[in-house]
Amino acid sequence: MTVTPQGVDSVNLNLPVTILQAGEEQPVIPYAQAAAAMAEAWENSLLGHQPLYVRHIRLTYVMQRGDPNSLDVTLIPAWEFATMEESGDTFLEYNYVNAITGEAFPLAALPVSLQTGAD
């Protein structure tokens, strides 16, 4: 993945993908803005009583389907936050913030992460 100040420049997907249409180029939000959205979503979740420990943050894509029976998906750039327990031994989950809108994906209904092969 190549990231520029204007956004994601290129992505190497190791999946058989047919691009049906591409949207307009849009800049991605800085990770600090995504971190603030993630912290707010965490505080408002059922886990909000626990501290949020983040192991790493990376820019990736999530797949979103309009119809669960369709093979058509939309790839959305997202900041991924890998959270863990305080001890650092166990990952709790991966949480995502839309890298264009800055909205946190619902913690109870997380999308599937698409691995791009480059952090």
C-alpha positions, 0 to 999 in steps of 0.5 A: 500500500502506498499512502500519500498526503492526498490519500492512498495512491496504490494498493496491491490486493492478493485476491482475484478482484474485478473492479466494477467501478471506482469512486473519486479520489478522496483524502484520508483522515489523519490517524490522530482524528481516527484515534479520537473517534475510536476512543469515543466509540470505545467509551460508548460501548459495553467495554467502555469501563475497561481501559483501551490498550492499542497494540498497533494502528494501520491503514487497511481496507474493509469489505462492505456488502449491501446484500449478504447473498451478493459477491459484490463488495465495496472496499472502504479505506479504514484505520485499524486499531488492534486492541489488547488486554492490559497485560499485553498477552491477549488481543481483544479485537480489531476495531475500525474507523472509516478513513474518509468520514472518520466514523467508527464502525459499530463495535458490535458489527465489525466488518471483515479486514482485508489484508493488503500485505503492507503496513 
